[in-house]
Amino acid sequence: MKIYDWHAAPNPRRLHIFLAEKGIKIDLVEVDRENGRPAAWYVEKFPHALVPMLELDDGTCIGEVPAIWRYFEQLQPEPRLLGIEAKDMALVTMWEALARDDGINRVAEVFRNTHPAFVDRALPGSAEPIPQLPELAQRGREGVARFFKKFDTQLSTNTYVVGEHYTVADITTLCVVDFAKRVGIDMPEDCVNLRRWHALVSARPSASA
Ligand SMILES: N[C@@H](CCC(=O)N[C@@H](CS)C(=O)NCC(=O)O)C(=O)O
């Protein structure tokens, strides 16, 4: 099996960190870009035109990071990164989804609606031109501010995003905070809980996977 990748991109990073935590090594194929989009050969193989994607030895193509996580968690359960018992699993799923929807998608809204490389490519995965909208960048910035506050509050009573164990909720949240920094938005000074947590999870070897 192999993973099709854009190594520096935030969604593939969610997968790299997960695999590093589990100690799983897989062949990576860096997808080349054509006019900024994934190359035609890749889109033919995987018409959703997004990375990362896991291709199994039988040719099955699995996209969407949580689907790929679930596949590997089933193959190699330890360390458990999707939660352990029913309540814990539900909370991990909830907080990971919040980090994705309130966090990574809001930063992406800023990034894709401002960066010159994304003119007419404001959403990923589409061959149709999608124009940049400055209003969406502004809405994204406001969303990122709400994300910081929400996660700072959650981390005021939790060592990790959900309780005392590192999970995929931490992985996506870390990718949000570091992606936000790339677009010039840092954690507010008064988000002391988020900052404490960020130092903790950034010190794990997986953070540089
Ligand atoms: N929901 C998807 C998001 C994947 C995604 O948006 N990947 C970006 C890279 S971070 C991409 O493929 N971009 C392609 C493009 O910009 O055309 C997942 O969980 O895998």
The ligand as an SDF file (V2000), in Angstrom:
LIG
                    3D

 20 19  0  0  0  0  0  0  0  0999 V2000
  -11.4510   16.4940    4.0970 N   0  0  0  0  0  0  0  0  0  0  0  0
  -10.2380   16.1200    3.4210 C   0  0  0  0  0  0  0  0  0  0  0  0
   -9.4490   17.3890    3.1450 C   0  0  0  0  0  0  0  0  0  0  0  0
   -8.2940   17.1270    2.1830 C   0  0  0  0  0  0  0  0  0  0  0  0
   -7.7560   18.4240    1.5880 C   0  0  0  0  0  0  0  0  0  0  0  0
   -8.4260   19.4730    1.5420 O   0  0  0  0  0  0  0  0  0  0  0  0
   -6.4980   18.3460    1.1160 N   0  0  0  0  0  0  0  0  0  0  0  0
   -5.8960   19.4830    0.4250 C   0  0  0  0  0  0  0  0  0  0  0  0
   -4.4660   19.6170    0.8780 C   0  0  0  0  0  0  0  0  0  0  0  0
   -4.3890   20.1440    2.5770 S   0  0  0  0  0  0  0  0  0  0  0  0
   -5.9230   19.1960   -1.0660 C   0  0  0  0  0  0  0  0  0  0  0  0
   -6.0140   18.0580   -1.4660 O   0  0  0  0  0  0  0  0  0  0  0  0
   -5.8670   20.2340   -1.9070 N   0  0  0  0  0  0  0  0  0  0  0  0
   -5.9410   20.0390   -3.3210 C   0  0  0  0  0  0  0  0  0  0  0  0
   -6.0090   21.3500   -4.0590 C   0  0  0  0  0  0  0  0  0  0  0  0
   -5.6550   22.3760   -3.4700 O   0  0  0  0  0  0  0  0  0  0  0  0
   -6.3790   21.3250   -5.2390 O   0  0  0  0  0  0  0  0  0  0  0  0
   -9.4640   15.0970    4.2490 C   0  0  0  0  0  0  0  0  0  0  0  0
   -9.7900   14.9040    5.4400 O   0  0  0  0  0  0  0  0  0  0  0  0
   -8.5770   14.4050    3.7290 O   0  0  0  0  0  0  0  0  0  0  0  0
  1  2  1  0
  2  3  1  0
  2 18  1  0
  3  4  1  0
  4  5  1  0
  5  6  2  0
  5  7  1  0
  7  8  1  0
  8  9  1  0
  8 11  1  0
  9 10  1  0
 11 12  2  0
 11 13  1  0
 13 14  1  0
 14 15  1  0
 15 16  2  0
 15 17  1  0
 18 19  2  0
 18 20  1  0
M  END
$$$$
